[in-house]
Amino acid sequence: MCLIVMAWQVEPSCPLVLAANRDEFHERPTEAAHWWHTPSDLFAGRDLRSGGTWCGADARGRVAAVTNVREPGAGPGTELRSRGALVADYFATEASARAWAEHVVDIGAAYGPFNLLVADRARLCFVSNRDSAGVRDLSPGIFAVSNGHWGEHWPKTERAERGMARLIDEETPEAEPLFQLLADTEPAPENKLPDTRIPREHERFLSPPFIAGEHYGTRASTVIRRHADGVVDFHERGFAQCGQPVHRIHQSWSVGST
């Protein structure tokens, strides 16, 4: 996943709002969001190559999502563990968000470069194996992360934060306007492109929130809303080459009721 934007404890009636895009090669086998057998209370898509997931929520109302950190020339790192396990393994434990983030600090070197957001009903934490700060406990606010380091402002993260703030100001955001925010295919202006040491045309191709490519692009858009009354709404839309839609999934549950 290459873009995550969250409104954390900003809107009292909906204290967690997440909108995220997963960007990946289209050839990589993937299963759409569903209830997992193990752990049985996890609702998420699955990466069928490595077995993990990029984003999920469980019956307890915990939420987690991960992105890679772009490091051109670093090599494939085939000996490293899949970043998707950092999300899936969280839900296989009884850990709080803070406890899991602290554990990830200890094991993070075994994984490819990642940014990880983990939330329970009390806390939202950020952790990365490319961030020397360790665990960041996030205060109420709106946060967006992509494939850069914490605090780096890319055009797509700035656009996502502004869009989320606008939706929160207008009302408790429904799923459709959040998907519209994620569907933005406008490339960043040339003078605003980040410099991550890849060719300029690649930088431009990767700069929109939604990437509509033939071989690589946005494979899934996810919207998760956890309401104050404990209801979790999980929406996923899947995409094939060039942004062609392939599925829509909606699952809703009350925390503790599944």
Summary of the structure (lengths in Angstrom):
residues: 258
radius of gyration: 16.8
end to end distance: 26.8
largest distance: 50.0
contacts: 859
relative contact order: 0.21
helix: 22%
strand: 36%
